Amino acid sequence: MGDERLSTLEFLGGELRRARRDRGLSQEELAQRVNYSSSLIGMVEIGHRTPSQDFVARVDAALESRGFFERLLTLVRADAAPPWLREWIAVEAEATLIRWFEPSLIPGLLQTEAYARAVLTGGGMLRAAEVEQRVTSRLSRQAVLTRESPPEVVFVVDEAVLRRRIGEPAVMAQQFNHLVEMSELPQIDIHVVPADAGMHPGLAGPFILARTTDGAEVAHLDNQLRAHVTDRPDDVNSLQRAWERVRGETLPRRASRELIREVAQWWT
C-alpha cells in the first residue's frame, strides 16, 4: 500500500477546493476574482504548487474566509522542511560564518525557485506535494543571506556545476542571472574549482561548515535520503582540512566571478 499521508500543502489545497465549491465558483470564476490563472488555482488545489502570500490574501478576500488560508500557509511553511533537516536549519539561522562546498549542484541557498524545483523533481524520489514543500523550505532558508547582520558566506563549487544543465535552458539562464547578482553582495564569496584542478577532496561529496555565535563549529553532510549534522571535533576537523585543500584549488574571487559571467552568457 502506498503512503497515504496528507501533507499540509495538500490539506490547504483540499480546503481551497471545498471553500470554492461551497461558494458555487468554478476555478475560472475564482481566478477572475483573485487575478491569478485558473491553472495555478488547479495546481494549488491538488497540492502541486505552494501559493504565495499575495495569492492566499486575495483568496481569503474573495471567499470571505477571514484569513483562514493565510493561517494555513503559515503552517505549510513551518512544516515544509523535513524533520531530519530542521536541526541544520536552526544552526544555519544563527551562523556567523558558513562555508559550503558543492561538486554537482548550485548550493541550495543560491538556487532559484525554478532550479530548486527542477533539482527536486529530477531525483524522482518525491511526490509532487513533497517537492513543493521542499522548494518552500529551501527558499525560506535563503532569508539568512539578506537578514539584518547576515553571516559571512563562502561558496565553493566545482566548475562542472556551472556547465551541468538542470531543467530547461531558461531555468539555467535565470539561475545564472541570480548567481551573478548574489556574487555582488559584500557578505557573499563564490569561488570556482576549475576543471583542470583534477582530483581534490571535495569530489567525495558536498559538505557545509557553520560557525555559530558562541564560536562552535558544526558540519552538515548530505546524501540522497537525509542530512547528517555533527559537531564531533574529529569530524569537524577532518572537514576543515578538506575545506582548506579544496579552497586552495579555487580561482580567485575576481576570476571566479568572470567565469560565472562567461558561463551565464553561454546559457542565455
Beta strands, then each sheet from edge to edge (+ up, - down):
strand 1: 97-102
strand 2: 152-158
strand 3: 188-193
strand 4: 207-211
strand 5: 217-222
strand 6: 227-230
sheet 1: 3+ 2+ 1+ 4- 5+ 6-
end
